[in-house]
Amino acid sequence: MNEGKVIGFRSPAAGAEDPLTGLLRSGAQQLLQQAVEAELGELLAGYADRRDAPGRQAVVRNGHLPAREILTNVR
């Protein structure tokens, strides 16, 4: 057997990330953020006419939670 042509692959756990994976991860994060913002905007628009007893808007945006890590199959 000619063992000179066998190429070993890096382990994903090795920590070295190629630029394409980083670009895909960044793009996926941006896409998810835009989708969530759009969905929230539609929800708030749908309840814009709802008011509580004192006349304030019943459904409002209350701020942001800290960033969380989302697990996917992309490494």
PyMOL Python script that loads the backbone (N, CA, C, O; Angstrom):
from pymol import cmd

cmd.read_pdbstr("""\
ATOM      1  N   MET A   1       0.838  -1.182   0.000  1.00  0.00           N
ATOM      2  CA  MET A   1       0.000   0.000   0.000  1.00  0.00           C
ATOM      3  C   MET A   1       0.878   1.239   0.000  1.00  0.00           C
ATOM      4  O   MET A   1       1.949   1.265   0.606  1.00  0.00           O
ATOM      5  N   ASN A   2       0.414   2.235  -0.675  1.00  0.00           N
ATOM      6  CA  ASN A   2       1.126   3.504  -0.729  1.00  0.00           C
ATOM      7  C   ASN A   2       0.516   4.448   0.305  1.00  0.00           C
ATOM      8  O   ASN A   2      -0.517   5.072   0.063  1.00  0.00           O
ATOM      9  N   GLU A   3       1.172   4.542   1.459  1.00  0.00           N
ATOM     10  CA  GLU A   3       0.633   5.360   2.538  1.00  0.00           C
ATOM     11  C   GLU A   3       0.958   6.840   2.373  1.00  0.00           C
ATOM     12  O   GLU A   3       0.520   7.652   3.188  1.00  0.00           O
ATOM     13  N   GLY A   4       1.703   7.207   1.356  1.00  0.00           N
ATOM     14  CA  GLY A   4       2.081   8.597   1.150  1.00  0.00           C
ATOM     15  C   GLY A   4       0.938   9.475   0.672  1.00  0.00           C
ATOM     16  O   GLY A   4       1.055  10.700   0.709  1.00  0.00           O
ATOM     17  N   LYS A   5      -0.172   8.882   0.222  1.00  0.00           N
ATOM     18  CA  LYS A   5      -1.282   9.660  -0.301  1.00  0.00           C
ATOM     19  C   LYS A   5      -2.449   9.768   0.671  1.00  0.00           C
ATOM     20  O   LYS A   5      -3.496  10.310   0.316  1.00  0.00           O
ATOM     21  N   VAL A   6      -2.291   9.273   1.867  1.00  0.00           N
ATOM     22  CA  VAL A   6      -3.351   9.345   2.863  1.00  0.00           C
ATOM     23  C   VAL A   6      -3.258  10.701   3.566  1.00  0.00           C
ATOM     24  O   VAL A   6      -2.207  11.074   4.088  1.00  0.00           O
ATOM     25  N   ILE A   7      -4.357  11.419   3.569  1.00  0.00           N
ATOM     26  CA  ILE A   7      -4.390  12.747   4.188  1.00  0.00           C
ATOM     27  C   ILE A   7      -5.305  12.675   5.406  1.00  0.00           C
ATOM     28  O   ILE A   7      -6.456  12.252   5.302  1.00  0.00           O
ATOM     29  N   GLY A   8      -4.799  13.081   6.531  1.00  0.00           N
ATOM     30  CA  GLY A   8      -5.599  13.101   7.749  1.00  0.00           C
ATOM     31  C   GLY A   8      -6.386  14.402   7.852  1.00  0.00           C
ATOM     32  O   GLY A   8      -5.873  15.470   7.517  1.00  0.00           O
ATOM     33  N   PHE A   9      -7.627  14.314   8.315  1.00  0.00           N
ATOM     34  CA  PHE A   9      -8.465  15.489   8.508  1.00  0.00           C
ATOM     35  C   PHE A   9      -8.326  15.998   9.930  1.00  0.00           C
ATOM     36  O   PHE A   9      -8.129  15.228  10.870  1.00  0.00           O
ATOM     37  N   ARG A  10      -8.435  17.315  10.069  1.00  0.00           N
ATOM     38  CA  ARG A  10      -8.405  17.901  11.405  1.00  0.00           C
ATOM     39  C   ARG A  10      -9.673  17.530  12.151  1.00  0.00           C
ATOM     40  O   ARG A  10     -10.747  17.396  11.563  1.00  0.00           O
ATOM     41  N   SER A  11      -9.532  17.372  13.414  1.00  0.00           N
ATOM     42  CA  SER A  11     -10.691  17.113  14.254  1.00  0.00           C
ATOM     43  C   SER A  11     -11.442  18.427  14.487  1.00  0.00           C
ATOM     44  O   SER A  11     -10.802  19.449  14.733  1.00  0.00           O
ATOM     45  N   PRO A  12     -12.780  18.434  14.417  1.00  0.00           N
ATOM     46  CA  PRO A  12     -13.517  19.669  14.678  1.00  0.00           C
ATOM     47  C   PRO A  12     -13.262  20.214  16.084  1.00  0.00           C
ATOM     48  O   PRO A  12     -13.395  21.414  16.323  1.00  0.00           O
ATOM     49  N   ALA A  13     -12.901  19.338  16.997  1.00  0.00           N
ATOM     50  CA  ALA A  13     -12.644  19.767  18.366  1.00  0.00           C
ATOM     51  C   ALA A  13     -11.264  20.396  18.526  1.00  0.00           C
ATOM     52  O   ALA A  13     -10.916  20.847  19.617  1.00  0.00           O
ATOM     53  N   ALA A  14     -10.486  20.431  17.472  1.00  0.00           N
ATOM     54  CA  ALA A  14      -9.136  20.972  17.562  1.00  0.00           C
ATOM     55  C   ALA A  14      -9.124  22.473  17.813  1.00  0.00           C
ATOM     56  O   ALA A  14      -8.106  23.021  18.236  1.00  0.00           O
ATOM     57  N   GLY A  15     -10.251  23.150  17.557  1.00  0.00           N
ATOM     58  CA  GLY A  15     -10.345  24.570  17.857  1.00  0.00           C
ATOM     59  C   GLY A  15      -9.981  25.477  16.700  1.00  0.00           C
ATOM     60  O   GLY A  15     -10.316  26.661  16.728  1.00  0.00           O
ATOM     61  N   ALA A  16      -9.313  24.968  15.690  1.00  0.00           N
ATOM     62  CA  ALA A  16      -8.952  25.795  14.546  1.00  0.00           C
ATOM     63  C   ALA A  16     -10.174  25.912  13.641  1.00  0.00           C
ATOM     64  O   ALA A  16     -10.718  24.906  13.185  1.00  0.00           O
ATOM     65  N   GLU A  17     -10.596  27.137  13.388  1.00  0.00           N
ATOM     66  CA  GLU A  17     -11.788  27.363  12.582  1.00  0.00           C
ATOM     67  C   GLU A  17     -11.380  27.946  11.240  1.00  0.00           C
ATOM     68  O   GLU A  17     -10.609  28.904  11.182  1.00  0.00           O
ATOM     69  N   ASP A  18     -11.888  27.377  10.178  1.00  0.00           N
ATOM     70  CA  ASP A  18     -11.570  27.915   8.865  1.00  0.00           C
ATOM     71  C   ASP A  18     -12.426  29.161   8.602  1.00  0.00           C
ATOM     72  O   ASP A  18     -13.488  29.310   9.207  1.00  0.00           O
ATOM     73  N   PRO A  19     -11.994  30.038   7.730  1.00  0.00           N
ATOM     74  CA  PRO A  19     -12.713  31.296   7.483  1.00  0.00           C
ATOM     75  C   PRO A  19     -14.135  31.098   6.967  1.00  0.00           C
ATOM     76  O   PRO A  19     -15.018  31.889   7.299  1.00  0.00           O
ATOM     77  N   LEU A  20     -14.379  30.069   6.170  1.00  0.00           N
ATOM     78  CA  LEU A  20     -15.716  29.835   5.640  1.00  0.00           C
ATOM     79  C   LEU A  20     -16.700  29.499   6.755  1.00  0.00           C
ATOM     80  O   LEU A  20     -17.827  29.995   6.761  1.00  0.00           O
ATOM     81  N   THR A  21     -16.281  28.663   7.692  1.00  0.00           N
ATOM     82  CA  THR A  21     -17.151  28.318   8.811  1.00  0.00           C
ATOM     83  C   THR A  21     -17.470  29.551   9.646  1.00  0.00           C
ATOM     84  O   THR A  21     -18.609  29.730  10.079  1.00  0.00           O
ATOM     85  N   GLY A  22     -16.483  30.393   9.873  1.00  0.00           N
ATOM     86  CA  GLY A  22     -16.722  31.633  10.616  1.00  0.00           C
ATOM     87  C   GLY A  22     -17.690  32.544   9.893  1.00  0.00           C
ATOM     88  O   GLY A  22     -18.550  33.163  10.519  1.00  0.00           O
ATOM     89  N   LEU A  23     -17.556  32.632   8.584  1.00  0.00           N
ATOM     90  CA  LEU A  23     -18.461  33.463   7.783  1.00  0.00           C
ATOM     91  C   LEU A  23     -19.877  32.906   7.822  1.00  0.00           C
ATOM     92  O   LEU A  23     -20.836  33.665   7.968  1.00  0.00           O
ATOM     93  N   LEU A  24     -20.020  31.594   7.695  1.00  0.00           N
ATOM     94  CA  LEU A  24     -21.336  30.964   7.758  1.00  0.00           C
ATOM     95  C   LEU A  24     -21.975  31.156   9.130  1.00  0.00           C
ATOM     96  O   LEU A  24     -23.169  31.440   9.227  1.00  0.00           O
ATOM     97  N   ARG A  25     -21.187  31.003  10.185  1.00  0.00           N
ATOM     98  CA  ARG A  25     -21.712  31.177  11.535  1.00  0.00           C
ATOM     99  C   ARG A  25     -22.196  32.614  11.740  1.00  0.00           C
ATOM    100  O   ARG A  25     -23.279  32.840  12.278  1.00  0.00           O
ATOM    101  N   SER A  26     -21.395  33.569  11.311  1.00  0.00           N
ATOM    102  CA  SER A  26     -21.764  34.973  11.452  1.00  0.00           C
ATOM    103  C   SER A  26     -23.021  35.291  10.644  1.00  0.00           C
ATOM    104  O   SER A  26     -23.913  35.985  11.131  1.00  0.00           O
ATOM    105  N   GLY A  27     -23.092  34.788   9.420  1.00  0.00           N
ATOM    106  CA  GLY A  27     -24.267  35.018   8.584  1.00  0.00           C
ATOM    107  C   GLY A  27     -25.520  34.399   9.176  1.00  0.00           C
ATOM    108  O   GLY A  27     -26.596  34.994   9.127  1.00  0.00           O
ATOM    109  N   ALA A  28     -25.382  33.201   9.734  1.00  0.00           N
ATOM    110  CA  ALA A  28     -26.534  32.535  10.350  1.00  0.00           C
ATOM    111  C   ALA A  28     -27.021  33.315  11.570  1.00  0.00           C
ATOM    112  O   ALA A  28     -28.227  33.444  11.777  1.00  0.00           O
ATOM    113  N   GLN A  29     -26.104  33.830  12.371  1.00  0.00           N
ATOM    114  CA  GLN A  29     -26.491  34.628  13.534  1.00  0.00           C
ATOM    115  C   GLN A  29     -27.241  35.883  13.109  1.00  0.00           C
ATOM    116  O   GLN A  29     -28.258  36.234  13.708  1.00  0.00           O
ATOM    117  N   GLN A  30     -26.742  36.561  12.073  1.00  0.00           N
ATOM    118  CA  GLN A  30     -27.410  37.768  11.580  1.00  0.00           C
ATOM    119  C   GLN A  30     -28.791  37.441  11.021  1.00  0.00           C
ATOM    120  O   GLN A  30     -29.750  38.175  11.260  1.00  0.00           O
ATOM    121  N   LEU A  31     -28.891  36.352  10.284  1.00  0.00           N
ATOM    122  CA  LEU A  31     -30.165  35.952   9.710  1.00  0.00           C
ATOM    123  C   LEU A  31     -31.190  35.630  10.799  1.00  0.00           C
ATOM    124  O   LEU A  31     -32.349  36.033  10.702  1.00  0.00           O
ATOM    125  N   LEU A  32     -30.764  34.909  11.826  1.00  0.00           N
ATOM    126  CA  LEU A  32     -31.667  34.600  12.939  1.00  0.00           C
ATOM    127  C   LEU A  32     -32.103  35.866  13.664  1.00  0.00           C
ATOM    128  O   LEU A  32     -33.271  36.005  14.026  1.00  0.00           O
ATOM    129  N   GLN A  33     -31.175  36.782  13.877  1.00  0.00           N
ATOM    130  CA  GLN A  33     -31.516  38.025  14.561  1.00  0.00           C
ATOM    131  C   GLN A  33     -32.526  38.830  13.742  1.00  0.00           C
ATOM    132  O   GLN A  33     -33.481  39.370  14.301  1.00  0.00           O
ATOM    133  N   GLN A  34     -32.329  38.914  12.446  1.00  0.00           N
ATOM    134  CA  GLN A  34     -33.263  39.642  11.592  1.00  0.00           C
ATOM    135  C   GLN A  34     -34.641  38.974  11.582  1.00  0.00           C
ATOM    136  O   GLN A  34     -35.661  39.663  11.597  1.00  0.00           O
ATOM    137  N   ALA A  35     -34.676  37.657  11.558  1.00  0.00           N
ATOM    138  CA  ALA A  35     -35.945  36.932  11.552  1.00  0.00           C
ATOM    139  C   ALA A  35     -36.704  37.151  12.853  1.00  0.00           C
ATOM    140  O   ALA A  35     -37.917  37.362  12.837  1.00  0.00           O
ATOM    141  N   VAL A  36     -36.000  37.101  13.980  1.00  0.00           N
ATOM    142  CA  VAL A  36     -36.647  37.311  15.276  1.00  0.00           C
ATOM    143  C   VAL A  36     -37.161  38.744  15.384  1.00  0.00           C
ATOM    144  O   VAL A  36     -38.273  38.965  15.863  1.00  0.00           O
ATOM    145  N   GLU A  37     -36.366  39.716  14.947  1.00  0.00           N
ATOM    146  CA  GLU A  37     -36.792  41.116  14.987  1.00  0.00           C
ATOM    147  C   GLU A  37     -38.025  41.337  14.115  1.00  0.00           C
ATOM    148  O   GLU A  37     -38.946  42.047  14.519  1.00  0.00           O
ATOM    149  N   ALA A  38     -38.055  40.735  12.920  1.00  0.00           N
ATOM    150  CA  ALA A  38     -39.205  40.883  12.026  1.00  0.00           C
ATOM    151  C   ALA A  38     -40.455  40.255  12.638  1.00  0.00           C
ATOM    152  O   ALA A  38     -41.542  40.828  12.567  1.00  0.00           O
ATOM    153  N   GLU A  39     -40.295  39.083  13.236  1.00  0.00           N
ATOM    154  CA  GLU A  39     -41.436  38.416  13.859  1.00  0.00           C
ATOM    155  C   GLU A  39     -41.958  39.220  15.044  1.00  0.00           C
ATOM    156  O   GLU A  39     -43.169  39.338  15.231  1.00  0.00           O
ATOM    157  N   LEU A  40     -41.054  39.770  15.839  1.00  0.00           N
ATOM    158  CA  LEU A  40     -41.459  40.593  16.968  1.00  0.00           C
ATOM    159  C   LEU A  40     -42.183  41.851  16.486  1.00  0.00           C
ATOM    160  O   LEU A  40     -43.180  42.263  17.079  1.00  0.00           O
ATOM    161  N   GLY A  41     -41.681  42.457  15.411  1.00  0.00           N
ATOM    162  CA  GLY A  41     -42.334  43.640  14.861  1.00  0.00           C
ATOM    163  C   GLY A  41     -43.764  43.348  14.426  1.00  0.00           C
ATOM    164  O   GLY A  41     -44.669  44.148  14.663  1.00  0.00           O
ATOM    165  N   GLU A  42     -43.961  42.195  13.786  1.00  0.00           N
ATOM    166  CA  GLU A  42     -45.308  41.797  13.365  1.00  0.00           C
ATOM    167  C   GLU A  42     -46.207  41.549  14.571  1.00  0.00           C
ATOM    168  O   GLU A  42     -47.373  41.942  14.564  1.00  0.00           O
ATOM    169  N   LEU A  43     -45.680  40.905  15.599  1.00  0.00           N
ATOM    170  CA  LEU A  43     -46.465  40.655  16.806  1.00  0.00           C
ATOM    171  C   LEU A  43     -46.887  41.963  17.462  1.00  0.00           C
ATOM    172  O   LEU A  43     -48.053  42.135  17.816  1.00  0.00           O
ATOM    173  N   LEU A  44     -45.943  42.884  17.626  1.00  0.00           N
ATOM    174  CA  LEU A  44     -46.268  44.163  18.247  1.00  0.00           C
ATOM    175  C   LEU A  44     -47.273  44.951  17.412  1.00  0.00           C
ATOM    176  O   LEU A  44     -48.164  45.595  17.965  1.00  0.00           O
ATOM    177  N   ALA A  45     -47.140  44.906  16.094  1.00  0.00           N
ATOM    178  CA  ALA A  45     -48.088  45.602  15.223  1.00  0.00           C
ATOM    179  C   ALA A  45     -49.486  45.001  15.342  1.00  0.00           C
ATOM    180  O   ALA A  45     -50.482  45.722  15.270  1.00  0.00           O
ATOM    181  N   GLY A  46     -49.560  43.693  15.522  1.00  0.00           N
ATOM    182  CA  GLY A  46     -50.851  43.022  15.658  1.00  0.00           C
ATOM    183  C   GLY A  46     -51.579  43.381  16.940  1.00  0.00           C
ATOM    184  O   GLY A  46     -52.808  43.324  16.990  1.00  0.00           O
ATOM    185  N   TYR A  47     -50.843  43.749  17.974  1.00  0.00           N
ATOM    186  CA  TYR A  47     -51.448  44.100  19.260  1.00  0.00           C
ATOM    187  C   TYR A  47     -51.349  45.595  19.558  1.00  0.00           C
ATOM    188  O   TYR A  47     -51.546  46.001  20.704  1.00  0.00           O
ATOM    189  N   ALA A  48     -51.052  46.414  18.566  1.00  0.00           N
ATOM    190  CA  ALA A  48     -50.858  47.850  18.782  1.00  0.00           C
ATOM    191  C   ALA A  48     -52.112  48.535  19.309  1.00  0.00           C
ATOM    192  O   ALA A  48     -52.016  49.546  20.004  1.00  0.00           O
ATOM    193  N   ASP A  49     -53.283  48.000  18.990  1.00  0.00           N
ATOM    194  CA  ASP A  49     -54.528  48.644  19.433  1.00  0.00           C
ATOM    195  C   ASP A  49     -54.993  48.172  20.807  1.00  0.00           C
ATOM    196  O   ASP A  49     -55.971  48.703  21.332  1.00  0.00           O
ATOM    197  N   ARG A  50     -54.330  47.203  21.395  1.00  0.00           N
ATOM    198  CA  ARG A  50     -54.707  46.705  22.728  1.00  0.00           C
ATOM    199  C   ARG A  50     -54.221  47.672  23.800  1.00  0.00           C
ATOM    200  O   ARG A  50     -53.057  48.070  23.795  1.00  0.00           O
ATOM    201  N   ARG A  51     -55.096  48.048  24.710  1.00  0.00           N
ATOM    202  CA  ARG A  51     -54.761  48.984  25.792  1.00  0.00           C
ATOM    203  C   ARG A  51     -55.181  48.387  27.128  1.00  0.00           C
ATOM    204  O   ARG A  51     -56.135  47.612  27.201  1.00  0.00           O
ATOM    205  N   ASP A  52     -54.453  48.756  28.192  1.00  0.00           N
ATOM    206  CA  ASP A  52     -54.838  48.330  29.529  1.00  0.00           C
ATOM    207  C   ASP A  52     -55.817  49.359  30.106  1.00  0.00           C
ATOM    208  O   ASP A  52     -56.197  50.302  29.413  1.00  0.00           O
ATOM    209  N   ALA A  53     -56.226  49.184  31.365  1.00  0.00           N
ATOM    210  CA  ALA A  53     -57.228  50.055  31.983  1.00  0.00           C
ATOM    211  C   ALA A  53     -56.823  51.535  31.982  1.00  0.00           C
ATOM    212  O   ALA A  53     -57.671  52.379  31.692  1.00  0.00           O
ATOM    213  N   PRO A  54     -55.563  51.892  32.294  1.00  0.00           N
ATOM    214  CA  PRO A  54     -55.179  53.311  32.248  1.00  0.00           C
ATOM    215  C   PRO A  54     -54.960  53.854  30.834  1.00  0.00           C
ATOM    216  O   PRO A  54     -54.680  55.043  30.676  1.00  0.00           O
ATOM    217  N   GLY A  55     -55.080  53.017  29.808  1.00  0.00           N
ATOM    218  CA  GLY A  55     -54.943  53.475  28.432  1.00  0.00           C
ATOM    219  C   GLY A  55     -53.564  53.295  27.825  1.00  0.00           C
ATOM    220  O   GLY A  55     -53.310  53.755  26.711  1.00  0.00           O
ATOM    221  N   ARG A  56     -52.668  52.628  28.547  1.00  0.00           N
ATOM    222  CA  ARG A  56     -51.332  52.370  27.991  1.00  0.00           C
ATOM    223  C   ARG A  56     -51.372  51.159  27.079  1.00  0.00           C
ATOM    224  O   ARG A  56     -52.254  50.308  27.192  1.00  0.00           O
ATOM    225  N   GLN A  57     -50.409  51.091  26.177  1.00  0.00           N
ATOM    226  CA  GLN A  57     -50.316  49.951  25.264  1.00  0.00           C
ATOM    227  C   GLN A  57     -50.087  48.682  26.081  1.00  0.00           C
ATOM    228  O   GLN A  57     -49.204  48.646  26.938  1.00  0.00           O
ATOM    229  N   ALA A  58     -50.875  47.644  25.819  1.00  0.00           N
ATOM    230  CA  ALA A  58     -50.832  46.422  26.620  1.00  0.00           C
ATOM    231  C   ALA A  58     -49.655  45.521  26.259  1.00  0.00           C
ATOM    232  O   ALA A  58     -49.094  44.865  27.137  1.00  0.00           O
ATOM    233  N   VAL A  59     -49.273  45.477  24.995  1.00  0.00           N
ATOM    234  CA  VAL A  59     -48.174  44.607  24.560  1.00  0.00           C
ATOM    235  C   VAL A  59     -47.050  45.504  24.064  1.00  0.00           C
ATOM    236  O   VAL A  59     -47.188  46.203  23.060  1.00  0.00           O
ATOM    237  N   VAL A  60     -45.933  45.471  24.789  1.00  0.00           N
ATOM    238  CA  VAL A  60     -44.790  46.313  24.452  1.00  0.00           C
ATOM    239  C   VAL A  60     -43.508  45.505  24.509  1.00  0.00           C
ATOM    240  O   VAL A  60     -43.475  44.401  25.054  1.00  0.00           O
ATOM    241  N   ARG A  61     -42.468  46.062  23.949  1.00  0.00           N
ATOM    242  CA  ARG A  61     -41.149  45.443  24.014  1.00  0.00           C
ATOM    243  C   ARG A  61     -40.504  45.874  25.329  1.00  0.00           C
ATOM    244  O   ARG A  61     -40.434  47.065  25.632  1.00  0.00           O
ATOM    245  N   ASN A  62     -40.039  44.912  26.096  1.00  0.00           N
ATOM    246  CA  ASN A  62     -39.490  45.212  27.418  1.00  0.00           C
ATOM    247  C   ASN A  62     -37.981  45.121  27.502  1.00  0.00           C
ATOM    248  O   ASN A  62     -37.453  45.003  28.608  1.00  0.00           O
ATOM    249  N   GLY A  63     -37.268  45.167  26.412  1.00  0.00           N
ATOM    250  CA  GLY A  63     -35.811  45.125  26.492  1.00  0.00           C
ATOM    251  C   GLY A  63     -35.245  43.831  25.962  1.00  0.00           C
ATOM    252  O   GLY A  63     -35.902  43.111  25.210  1.00  0.00           O
ATOM    253  N   HIS A  64     -34.013  43.540  26.360  1.00  0.00           N
ATOM    254  CA  HIS A  64     -33.276  42.393  25.828  1.00  0.00           C
ATOM    255  C   HIS A  64     -32.721  41.549  26.966  1.00  0.00           C
ATOM    256  O   HIS A  64     -32.379  42.062  28.031  1.00  0.00           O
ATOM    257  N   LEU A  65     -32.641  40.275  26.725  1.00  0.00           N
ATOM    258  CA  LEU A  65     -31.958  39.367  27.641  1.00  0.00           C
ATOM    259  C   LEU A  65     -30.493  39.277  27.225  1.00  0.00           C
ATOM    260  O   LEU A  65     -30.152  39.647  26.101  1.00  0.00           O
ATOM    261  N   PRO A  66     -29.626  38.797  28.102  1.00  0.00           N
ATOM    262  CA  PRO A  66     -28.218  38.633  27.721  1.00  0.00           C
ATOM    263  C   PRO A  66     -28.074  37.645  26.567  1.00  0.00           C
ATOM    264  O   PRO A  66     -28.913  36.763  26.386  1.00  0.00           O
ATOM    265  N   ALA A  67     -27.013  37.799  25.795  1.00  0.00           N
ATOM    266  CA  ALA A  67     -26.756  36.900  24.676  1.00  0.00           C
ATOM    267  C   ALA A  67     -26.588  35.472  25.184  1.00  0.00           C
ATOM    268  O   ALA A  67     -26.010  35.239  26.246  1.00  0.00           O
ATOM    269  N   ARG A  68     -27.103  34.518  24.405  1.00  0.00           N
ATOM    270  CA  ARG A  68     -26.989  33.111  24.765  1.00  0.00           C
ATOM    271  C   ARG A  68     -26.347  32.340  23.626  1.00  0.00           C
ATOM    272  O   ARG A  68     -26.381  32.774  22.475  1.00  0.00           O
ATOM    273  N   GLU A  69     -25.776  31.224  23.942  1.00  0.00           N
ATOM    274  CA  GLU A  69     -25.156  30.375  22.931  1.00  0.00           C
ATOM    275  C   GLU A  69     -26.206  29.418  22.380  1.00  0.00           C
ATOM    276  O   GLU A  69     -26.923  28.763  23.137  1.00  0.00           O
ATOM    277  N   ILE A  70     -26.288  29.344  21.047  1.00  0.00           N
ATOM    278  CA  ILE A  70     -27.217  28.431  20.396  1.00  0.00           C
ATOM    279  C   ILE A  70     -26.410  27.292  19.779  1.00  0.00           C
ATOM    280  O   ILE A  70     -25.436  27.529  19.066  1.00  0.00           O
ATOM    281  N   LEU A  71     -26.821  26.058  20.056  1.00  0.00           N
ATOM    282  CA  LEU A  71     -26.107  24.900  19.531  1.00  0.00           C
ATOM    283  C   LEU A  71     -26.716  24.475  18.210  1.00  0.00           C
ATOM    284  O   LEU A  71     -27.932  24.324  18.096  1.00  0.00           O
ATOM    285  N   THR A  72     -25.855  24.278  17.199  1.00  0.00           N
ATOM    286  CA  THR A  72     -26.286  23.787  15.892  1.00  0.00           C
ATOM    287  C   THR A  72     -25.320  22.705  15.436  1.00  0.00           C
ATOM    288  O   THR A  72     -24.375  22.369  16.150  1.00  0.00           O
ATOM    289  N   ASN A  73     -25.552  22.164  14.258  1.00  0.00           N
ATOM    290  CA  ASN A  73     -24.653  21.165  13.700  1.00  0.00           C
ATOM    291  C   ASN A  73     -23.428  21.788  13.061  1.00  0.00           C
ATOM    292  O   ASN A  73     -22.470  21.079  12.754  1.00  0.00           O
ATOM    293  N   VAL A  74     -23.437  23.105  12.852  1.00  0.00           N
ATOM    294  CA  VAL A  74     -22.290  23.777  12.253  1.00  0.00           C
ATOM    295  C   VAL A  74     -21.192  23.879  13.298  1.00  0.00           C
ATOM    296  O   VAL A  74     -21.426  24.331  14.419  1.00  0.00           O
ATOM    297  N   ARG A  75     -20.011  23.462  12.929  1.00  0.00           N
ATOM    298  CA  ARG A  75     -18.884  23.534  13.873  1.00  0.00           C
ATOM    299  C   ARG A  75     -17.861  24.509  13.410  1.00  0.00           C
ATOM    300  O   ARG A  75     -16.844  24.701  14.076  1.00  0.00           O
TER     301      ARG A  75
END
""", "prot")
cmd.dss("prot")
cmd.show_as("cartoon", "prot")
cmd.util.cbc("prot")
cmd.orient("prot")
